[in-house]
Amino acid sequence: MRTLTITVPDTVELEDREIVMYLASRLYEKSKLSLGQAAEMAGLSKRTFMEMLGHYGV
């Protein structure tokens, strides 16, 4: 995997982990990542990632 550094405005009231989960869930939703890849990106097991998808509208 490659590393990407982004700048997020202070007004975005999300923790870093939430931002990564949001991105991983959207990439999974758009079929850009497999379930395993998205879970790895989010730092979660596949099972936990699947359970979290509902919270992100996926």
mmCIF file of the N, C-alpha and C atoms, coordinates in Angstrom:
data_MODEL
# 
_entry.id   MODEL 
# 
loop_
_atom_site.group_PDB 
_atom_site.id 
_atom_site.type_symbol 
_atom_site.label_atom_id 
_atom_site.label_alt_id 
_atom_site.label_comp_id 
_atom_site.label_asym_id 
_atom_site.label_entity_id 
_atom_site.label_seq_id 
_atom_site.pdbx_PDB_ins_code 
_atom_site.Cartn_x 
_atom_site.Cartn_y 
_atom_site.Cartn_z 
_atom_site.occupancy 
_atom_site.B_iso_or_equiv 
_atom_site.pdbx_formal_charge 
_atom_site.auth_seq_id 
_atom_site.auth_comp_id 
_atom_site.auth_asym_id 
_atom_site.auth_atom_id 
_atom_site.pdbx_PDB_model_num 
ATOM 1   N N  . MET A 1 1  ? 0.836   -1.188 0.000  1.00 0.00 ? 1  MET A N  1 
ATOM 2   C CA . MET A 1 1  ? 0.000   0.000  0.000  1.00 0.00 ? 1  MET A CA 1 
ATOM 3   C C  . MET A 1 1  ? 0.870   1.237  0.000  1.00 0.00 ? 1  MET A C  1 
ATOM 4   N N  . ARG A 1 2  ? 0.356   2.258  -0.584 1.00 0.00 ? 2  ARG A N  1 
ATOM 5   C CA . ARG A 1 2  ? 1.080   3.522  -0.548 1.00 0.00 ? 2  ARG A CA 1 
ATOM 6   C C  . ARG A 1 2  ? 0.530   4.394  0.573  1.00 0.00 ? 2  ARG A C  1 
ATOM 7   N N  . THR A 1 3  ? 1.297   5.380  0.962  1.00 0.00 ? 3  THR A N  1 
ATOM 8   C CA . THR A 1 3  ? 0.910   6.299  2.024  1.00 0.00 ? 3  THR A CA 1 
ATOM 9   C C  . THR A 1 3  ? 0.550   7.636  1.406  1.00 0.00 ? 3  THR A C  1 
ATOM 10  N N  . LEU A 1 4  ? -0.550  8.203  1.870  1.00 0.00 ? 4  LEU A N  1 
ATOM 11  C CA . LEU A 1 4  ? -1.034  9.479  1.372  1.00 0.00 ? 4  LEU A CA 1 
ATOM 12  C C  . LEU A 1 4  ? -1.217  10.407 2.553  1.00 0.00 ? 4  LEU A C  1 
ATOM 13  N N  . THR A 1 5  ? -0.721  11.616 2.441  1.00 0.00 ? 5  THR A N  1 
ATOM 14  C CA . THR A 1 5  ? -0.899  12.612 3.488  1.00 0.00 ? 5  THR A CA 1 
ATOM 15  C C  . THR A 1 5  ? -1.881  13.659 2.984  1.00 0.00 ? 5  THR A C  1 
ATOM 16  N N  . ILE A 1 6  ? -2.934  13.900 3.750  1.00 0.00 ? 6  ILE A N  1 
ATOM 17  C CA . ILE A 1 6  ? -3.911  14.916 3.362  1.00 0.00 ? 6  ILE A CA 1 
ATOM 18  C C  . ILE A 1 6  ? -4.072  15.930 4.482  1.00 0.00 ? 6  ILE A C  1 
ATOM 19  N N  . THR A 1 7  ? -4.498  17.113 4.114  1.00 0.00 ? 7  THR A N  1 
ATOM 20  C CA . THR A 1 7  ? -4.761  18.161 5.087  1.00 0.00 ? 7  THR A CA 1 
ATOM 21  C C  . THR A 1 7  ? -6.268  18.295 5.231  1.00 0.00 ? 7  THR A C  1 
ATOM 22  N N  . VAL A 1 8  ? -6.751  18.160 6.453  1.00 0.00 ? 8  VAL A N  1 
ATOM 23  C CA . VAL A 1 8  ? -8.175  18.244 6.728  1.00 0.00 ? 8  VAL A CA 1 
ATOM 24  C C  . VAL A 1 8  ? -8.399  19.482 7.597  1.00 0.00 ? 8  VAL A C  1 
ATOM 25  N N  . PRO A 1 9  ? -9.335  20.333 7.219  1.00 0.00 ? 9  PRO A N  1 
ATOM 26  C CA . PRO A 1 9  ? -9.594  21.537 8.013  1.00 0.00 ? 9  PRO A CA 1 
ATOM 27  C C  . PRO A 1 9  ? -9.976  21.195 9.452  1.00 0.00 ? 9  PRO A C  1 
ATOM 28  N N  . ASP A 1 10 ? -9.598  22.043 10.379 1.00 0.00 ? 10 ASP A N  1 
ATOM 29  C CA . ASP A 1 10 ? -9.918  21.837 11.788 1.00 0.00 ? 10 ASP A CA 1 
ATOM 30  C C  . ASP A 1 10 ? -11.426 21.827 12.026 1.00 0.00 ? 10 ASP A C  1 
ATOM 31  N N  . THR A 1 11 ? -12.178 22.412 11.122 1.00 0.00 ? 11 THR A N  1 
ATOM 32  C CA . THR A 1 11 ? -13.635 22.462 11.280 1.00 0.00 ? 11 THR A CA 1 
ATOM 33  C C  . THR A 1 11 ? -14.300 21.115 11.038 1.00 0.00 ? 11 THR A C  1 
ATOM 34  N N  . VAL A 1 12 ? -13.572 20.170 10.444 1.00 0.00 ? 12 VAL A N  1 
ATOM 35  C CA . VAL A 1 12 ? -14.101 18.828 10.255 1.00 0.00 ? 12 VAL A CA 1 
ATOM 36  C C  . VAL A 1 12 ? -13.949 18.097 11.581 1.00 0.00 ? 12 VAL A C  1 
ATOM 37  N N  . GLU A 1 13 ? -15.081 17.875 12.216 1.00 0.00 ? 13 GLU A N  1 
ATOM 38  C CA . GLU A 1 13 ? -15.060 17.295 13.555 1.00 0.00 ? 13 GLU A CA 1 
ATOM 39  C C  . GLU A 1 13 ? -15.141 15.774 13.513 1.00 0.00 ? 13 GLU A C  1 
ATOM 40  N N  . LEU A 1 14 ? -14.115 15.171 12.927 1.00 0.00 ? 14 LEU A N  1 
ATOM 41  C CA . LEU A 1 14 ? -13.989 13.721 12.858 1.00 0.00 ? 14 LEU A CA 1 
ATOM 42  C C  . LEU A 1 14 ? -12.596 13.340 13.317 1.00 0.00 ? 14 LEU A C  1 
ATOM 43  N N  . GLU A 1 15 ? -12.512 12.200 13.975 1.00 0.00 ? 15 GLU A N  1 
ATOM 44  C CA . GLU A 1 15 ? -11.206 11.678 14.353 1.00 0.00 ? 15 GLU A CA 1 
ATOM 45  C C  . GLU A 1 15 ? -10.539 11.095 13.108 1.00 0.00 ? 15 GLU A C  1 
ATOM 46  N N  . ASP A 1 16 ? -9.226  10.998 13.132 1.00 0.00 ? 16 ASP A N  1 
ATOM 47  C CA . ASP A 1 16 ? -8.476  10.457 11.995 1.00 0.00 ? 16 ASP A CA 1 
ATOM 48  C C  . ASP A 1 16 ? -8.996  9.082  11.593 1.00 0.00 ? 16 ASP A C  1 
ATOM 49  N N  . ARG A 1 17 ? -9.285  8.254  12.580 1.00 0.00 ? 17 ARG A N  1 
ATOM 50  C CA . ARG A 1 17 ? -9.760  6.894  12.310 1.00 0.00 ? 17 ARG A CA 1 
ATOM 51  C C  . ARG A 1 17 ? -11.097 6.923  11.561 1.00 0.00 ? 17 ARG A C  1 
ATOM 52  N N  . GLU A 1 18 ? -11.953 7.881  11.909 1.00 0.00 ? 18 GLU A N  1 
ATOM 53  C CA . GLU A 1 18 ? -13.242 8.008  11.233 1.00 0.00 ? 18 GLU A CA 1 
ATOM 54  C C  . GLU A 1 18 ? -13.070 8.434  9.776  1.00 0.00 ? 18 GLU A C  1 
ATOM 55  N N  . ILE A 1 19 ? -12.119 9.317  9.532  1.00 0.00 ? 19 ILE A N  1 
ATOM 56  C CA . ILE A 1 19 ? -11.856 9.773  8.162  1.00 0.00 ? 19 ILE A CA 1 
ATOM 57  C C  . ILE A 1 19 ? -11.355 8.610  7.308  1.00 0.00 ? 19 ILE A C  1 
ATOM 58  N N  . VAL A 1 20 ? -10.459 7.810  7.862  1.00 0.00 ? 20 VAL A N  1 
ATOM 59  C CA . VAL A 1 20 ? -9.938  6.652  7.136  1.00 0.00 ? 20 VAL A CA 1 
ATOM 60  C C  . VAL A 1 20 ? -11.059 5.647  6.876  1.00 0.00 ? 20 VAL A C  1 
ATOM 61  N N  . MET A 1 21 ? -11.918 5.413  7.863  1.00 0.00 ? 21 MET A N  1 
ATOM 62  C CA . MET A 1 21 ? -13.033 4.486  7.690  1.00 0.00 ? 21 MET A CA 1 
ATOM 63  C C  . MET A 1 21 ? -13.988 5.005  6.619  1.00 0.00 ? 21 MET A C  1 
ATOM 64  N N  . TYR A 1 22 ? -14.253 6.282  6.618  1.00 0.00 ? 22 TYR A N  1 
ATOM 65  C CA . TYR A 1 22 ? -15.137 6.873  5.616  1.00 0.00 ? 22 TYR A CA 1 
ATOM 66  C C  . TYR A 1 22 ? -14.568 6.660  4.215  1.00 0.00 ? 22 TYR A C  1 
ATOM 67  N N  . LEU A 1 23 ? -13.291 6.930  4.059  1.00 0.00 ? 23 LEU A N  1 
ATOM 68  C CA . LEU A 1 23 ? -12.649 6.761  2.757  1.00 0.00 ? 23 LEU A CA 1 
ATOM 69  C C  . LEU A 1 23 ? -12.654 5.287  2.333  1.00 0.00 ? 23 LEU A C  1 
ATOM 70  N N  . ALA A 1 24 ? -12.282 4.404  3.245  1.00 0.00 ? 24 ALA A N  1 
ATOM 71  C CA . ALA A 1 24 ? -12.257 2.972  2.931  1.00 0.00 ? 24 ALA A CA 1 
ATOM 72  C C  . ALA A 1 24 ? -13.648 2.470  2.556  1.00 0.00 ? 24 ALA A C  1 
ATOM 73  N N  . SER A 1 25 ? -14.675 2.914  3.272  1.00 0.00 ? 25 SER A N  1 
ATOM 74  C CA . SER A 1 25 ? -16.035 2.459  2.978  1.00 0.00 ? 25 SER A CA 1 
ATOM 75  C C  . SER A 1 25 ? -16.509 2.959  1.622  1.00 0.00 ? 25 SER A C  1 
ATOM 76  N N  . ARG A 1 26 ? -16.147 4.179  1.265  1.00 0.00 ? 26 ARG A N  1 
ATOM 77  C CA . ARG A 1 26 ? -16.545 4.721  -0.041 1.00 0.00 ? 26 ARG A CA 1 
ATOM 78  C C  . ARG A 1 26 ? -15.803 4.024  -1.180 1.00 0.00 ? 26 ARG A C  1 
ATOM 79  N N  . LEU A 1 27 ? -14.528 3.749  -0.994 1.00 0.00 ? 27 LEU A N  1 
ATOM 80  C CA . LEU A 1 27 ? -13.777 3.030  -2.021 1.00 0.00 ? 27 LEU A CA 1 
ATOM 81  C C  . LEU A 1 27 ? -14.305 1.611  -2.187 1.00 0.00 ? 27 LEU A C  1 
ATOM 82  N N  . TYR A 1 28 ? -14.714 0.985  -1.088 1.00 0.00 ? 28 TYR A N  1 
ATOM 83  C CA . TYR A 1 28 ? -15.326 -0.341 -1.162 1.00 0.00 ? 28 TYR A CA 1 
ATOM 84  C C  . TYR A 1 28 ? -16.665 -0.258 -1.885 1.00 0.00 ? 28 TYR A C  1 
ATOM 85  N N  . GLU A 1 29 ? -17.461 0.736  -1.527 1.00 0.00 ? 29 GLU A N  1 
ATOM 86  C CA . GLU A 1 29 ? -18.782 0.910  -2.138 1.00 0.00 ? 29 GLU A CA 1 
ATOM 87  C C  . GLU A 1 29 ? -18.676 1.098  -3.654 1.00 0.00 ? 29 GLU A C  1 
ATOM 88  N N  . LYS A 1 30 ? -17.653 1.806  -4.099 1.00 0.00 ? 30 LYS A N  1 
ATOM 89  C CA . LYS A 1 30 ? -17.452 2.071  -5.522 1.00 0.00 ? 30 LYS A CA 1 
ATOM 90  C C  . LYS A 1 30 ? -16.679 0.954  -6.223 1.00 0.00 ? 30 LYS A C  1 
ATOM 91  N N  . SER A 1 31 ? -16.456 -0.147 -5.519 1.00 0.00 ? 31 SER A N  1 
ATOM 92  C CA . SER A 1 31 ? -15.736 -1.320 -6.040 1.00 0.00 ? 31 SER A CA 1 
ATOM 93  C C  . SER A 1 31 ? -14.302 -1.019 -6.451 1.00 0.00 ? 31 SER A C  1 
ATOM 94  N N  . LYS A 1 32 ? -13.697 -0.046 -5.800 1.00 0.00 ? 32 LYS A N  1 
ATOM 95  C CA . LYS A 1 32 ? -12.285 0.272  -6.041 1.00 0.00 ? 32 LYS A CA 1 
ATOM 96  C C  . LYS A 1 32 ? -11.382 -0.562 -5.144 1.00 0.00 ? 32 LYS A C  1 
ATOM 97  N N  . LEU A 1 33 ? -11.936 -1.049 -4.026 1.00 0.00 ? 33 LEU A N  1 
ATOM 98  C CA . LEU A 1 33 ? -11.209 -1.918 -3.099 1.00 0.00 ? 33 LEU A CA 1 
ATOM 99  C C  . LEU A 1 33 ? -12.067 -3.139 -2.809 1.00 0.00 ? 33 LEU A C  1 
ATOM 100 N N  . SER A 1 34 ? -11.413 -4.264 -2.599 1.00 0.00 ? 34 SER A N  1 
ATOM 101 C CA . SER A 1 34 ? -12.133 -5.454 -2.141 1.00 0.00 ? 34 SER A CA 1 
ATOM 102 C C  . SER A 1 34 ? -12.453 -5.268 -0.657 1.00 0.00 ? 34 SER A C  1 
ATOM 103 N N  . LEU A 1 35 ? -13.286 -6.139 -0.127 1.00 0.00 ? 35 LEU A N  1 
ATOM 104 C CA . LEU A 1 35 ? -13.615 -6.074 1.293  1.00 0.00 ? 35 LEU A CA 1 
ATOM 105 C C  . LEU A 1 35 ? -12.350 -6.185 2.143  1.00 0.00 ? 35 LEU A C  1 
ATOM 106 N N  . GLY A 1 36 ? -11.474 -7.123 1.792  1.00 0.00 ? 36 GLY A N  1 
ATOM 107 C CA . GLY A 1 36 ? -10.233 -7.311 2.541  1.00 0.00 ? 36 GLY A CA 1 
ATOM 108 C C  . GLY A 1 36 ? -9.320  -6.102 2.479  1.00 0.00 ? 36 GLY A C  1 
ATOM 109 N N  . GLN A 1 37 ? -9.199  -5.514 1.294  1.00 0.00 ? 37 GLN A N  1 
ATOM 110 C CA . GLN A 1 37 ? -8.351  -4.328 1.140  1.00 0.00 ? 37 GLN A CA 1 
ATOM 111 C C  . GLN A 1 37 ? -8.901  -3.158 1.947  1.00 0.00 ? 37 GLN A C  1 
ATOM 112 N N  . ALA A 1 38 ? -10.216 -2.958 1.874  1.00 0.00 ? 38 ALA A N  1 
ATOM 113 C CA . ALA A 1 38 ? -10.841 -1.858 2.605  1.00 0.00 ? 38 ALA A CA 1 
ATOM 114 C C  . ALA A 1 38 ? -10.698 -2.053 4.110  1.00 0.00 ? 38 ALA A C  1 
ATOM 115 N N  . ALA A 1 39 ? -10.891 -3.281 4.566  1.00 0.00 ? 39 ALA A N  1 
ATOM 116 C CA . ALA A 1 39 ? -10.740 -3.572 5.991  1.00 0.00 ? 39 ALA A CA 1 
ATOM 117 C C  . ALA A 1 39 ? -9.308  -3.321 6.443  1.00 0.00 ? 39 ALA A C  1 
ATOM 118 N N  . GLU A 1 40 ? -8.350  -3.739 5.627  1.00 0.00 ? 40 GLU A N  1 
ATOM 119 C CA . GLU A 1 40 ? -6.939  -3.517 5.955  1.00 0.00 ? 40 GLU A CA 1 
ATOM 120 C C  . GLU A 1 40 ? -6.643  -2.020 6.005  1.00 0.00 ? 40 GLU A C  1 
ATOM 121 N N  . MET A 1 41 ? -7.153  -1.279 5.040  1.00 0.00 ? 41 MET A N  1 
ATOM 122 C CA . MET A 1 41 ? -6.940  0.173  5.014  1.00 0.00 ? 41 MET A CA 1 
ATOM 123 C C  . MET A 1 41 ? -7.487  0.822  6.288  1.00 0.00 ? 41 MET A C  1 
ATOM 124 N N  . ALA A 1 42 ? -8.641  0.336  6.741  1.00 0.00 ? 42 ALA A N  1 
ATOM 125 C CA . ALA A 1 42 ? -9.265  0.888  7.939  1.00 0.00 ? 42 ALA A CA 1 
ATOM 126 C C  . ALA A 1 42 ? -8.645  0.354  9.224  1.00 0.00 ? 42 ALA A C  1 
ATOM 127 N N  . GLY A 1 43 ? -7.773  -0.650 9.095  1.00 0.00 ? 43 GLY A N  1 
ATOM 128 C CA . GLY A 1 43 ? -7.134  -1.230 10.276 1.00 0.00 ? 43 GLY A CA 1 
ATOM 129 C C  . GLY A 1 43 ? -8.069  -2.109 11.079 1.00 0.00 ? 43 GLY A C  1 
ATOM 130 N N  . LEU A 1 44 ? -9.019  -2.753 10.374 1.00 0.00 ? 44 LEU A N  1 
ATOM 131 C CA . LEU A 1 44 ? -10.014 -3.584 11.037 1.00 0.00 ? 44 LEU A CA 1 
ATOM 132 C C  . LEU A 1 44 ? -10.016 -4.985 10.437 1.00 0.00 ? 44 LEU A C  1 
ATOM 133 N N  . SER A 1 45 ? -10.612 -5.924 11.163 1.00 0.00 ? 45 SER A N  1 
ATOM 134 C CA . SER A 1 45 ? -10.833 -7.251 10.590 1.00 0.00 ? 45 SER A CA 1 
ATOM 135 C C  . SER A 1 45 ? -11.953 -7.115 9.558  1.00 0.00 ? 45 SER A C  1 
ATOM 136 N N  . LYS A 1 46 ? -12.060 -8.108 8.674  1.00 0.00 ? 46 LYS A N  1 
ATOM 137 C CA . LYS A 1 46 ? -13.137 -8.080 7.678  1.00 0.00 ? 46 LYS A CA 1 
ATOM 138 C C  . LYS A 1 46 ? -14.499 -8.046 8.366  1.00 0.00 ? 46 LYS A C  1 
ATOM 139 N N  . ARG A 1 47 ? -14.653 -8.856 9.374  1.00 0.00 ? 47 ARG A N  1 
ATOM 140 C CA . ARG A 1 47 ? -15.935 -8.925 10.088 1.00 0.00 ? 47 ARG A CA 1 
ATOM 141 C C  . ARG A 1 47 ? -16.304 -7.579 10.698 1.00 0.00 ? 47 ARG A C  1 
ATOM 142 N N  . THR A 1 48 ? -15.370 -6.949 11.396 1.00 0.00 ? 48 THR A N  1 
ATOM 143 C CA . THR A 1 48 ? -15.639 -5.662 12.029 1.00 0.00 ? 48 THR A CA 1 
ATOM 144 C C  . THR A 1 48 ? -15.925 -4.599 10.975 1.00 0.00 ? 48 THR A C  1 
ATOM 145 N N  . PHE A 1 49 ? -15.154 -4.630 9.885  1.00 0.00 ? 49 PHE A N  1 
ATOM 146 C CA . PHE A 1 49 ? -15.379 -3.664 8.816  1.00 0.00 ? 49 PHE A CA 1 
ATOM 147 C C  . PHE A 1 49 ? -16.795 -3.822 8.243  1.00 0.00 ? 49 PHE A C  1 
ATOM 148 N N  . MET A 1 50 ? -17.199 -5.067 8.002  1.00 0.00 ? 50 MET A N  1 
ATOM 149 C CA . MET A 1 50 ? -18.550 -5.317 7.470  1.00 0.00 ? 50 MET A CA 1 
ATOM 150 C C  . MET A 1 50 ? -19.611 -4.771 8.421  1.00 0.00 ? 50 MET A C  1 
ATOM 151 N N  . GLU A 1 51 ? -19.411 -4.975 9.710  1.00 0.00 ? 51 GLU A N  1 
ATOM 152 C CA . GLU A 1 51 ? -20.379 -4.490 10.700 1.00 0.00 ? 51 GLU A CA 1 
ATOM 153 C C  . GLU A 1 51 ? -20.436 -2.967 10.721 1.00 0.00 ? 51 GLU A C  1 
ATOM 154 N N  . MET A 1 52 ? -19.317 -2.316 10.461 1.00 0.00 ? 52 MET A N  1 
ATOM 155 C CA . MET A 1 52 ? -19.249 -0.844 10.487 1.00 0.00 ? 52 MET A CA 1 
ATOM 156 C C  . MET A 1 52 ? -19.831 -0.204 9.229  1.00 0.00 ? 52 MET A C  1 
ATOM 157 N N  . LEU A 1 53 ? -19.925 -0.950 8.140  1.00 0.00 ? 53 LEU A N  1 
ATOM 158 C CA . LEU A 1 53 ? -20.384 -0.368 6.871  1.00 0.00 ? 53 LEU A CA 1 
ATOM 159 C C  . LEU A 1 53 ? -21.753 0.287  6.996  1.00 0.00 ? 53 LEU A C  1 
ATOM 160 N N  . GLY A 1 54 ? -22.648 -0.275 7.769  1.00 0.00 ? 54 GLY A N  1 
ATOM 161 C CA . GLY A 1 54 ? -23.976 0.300  7.944  1.00 0.00 ? 54 GLY A CA 1 
ATOM 162 C C  . GLY A 1 54 ? -23.939 1.698  8.528  1.00 0.00 ? 54 GLY A C  1 
ATOM 163 N N  . HIS A 1 55 ? -22.978 1.957  9.389  1.00 0.00 ? 55 HIS A N  1 
ATOM 164 C CA . HIS A 1 55 ? -22.838 3.281  9.997  1.00 0.00 ? 55 HIS A CA 1 
ATOM 165 C C  . HIS A 1 55 ? -22.418 4.330  8.978  1.00 0.00 ? 55 HIS A C  1 
ATOM 166 N N  . TYR A 1 56 ? -21.875 3.877  7.870  1.00 0.00 ? 56 TYR A N  1 
ATOM 167 C CA . TYR A 1 56 ? -21.390 4.780  6.829  1.00 0.00 ? 56 TYR A CA 1 
ATOM 168 C C  . TYR A 1 56 ? -22.273 4.736  5.577  1.00 0.00 ? 56 TYR A C  1 
ATOM 169 N N  . GLY A 1 57 ? -23.461 4.172  5.734  1.00 0.00 ? 57 GLY A N  1 
ATOM 170 C CA . GLY A 1 57 ? -24.428 4.163  4.641  1.00 0.00 ? 57 GLY A CA 1 
ATOM 171 C C  . GLY A 1 57 ? -24.105 3.239  3.492  1.00 0.00 ? 57 GLY A C  1 
ATOM 172 N N  . VAL A 1 58 ? -23.290 2.219  3.760  1.00 0.00 ? 58 VAL A N  1 
ATOM 173 C CA . VAL A 1 58 ? -22.919 1.278  2.700  1.00 0.00 ? 58 VAL A CA 1 
ATOM 174 C C  . VAL A 1 58 ? -23.625 -0.041 2.946  1.00 0.00 ? 58 VAL A C  1 
# 
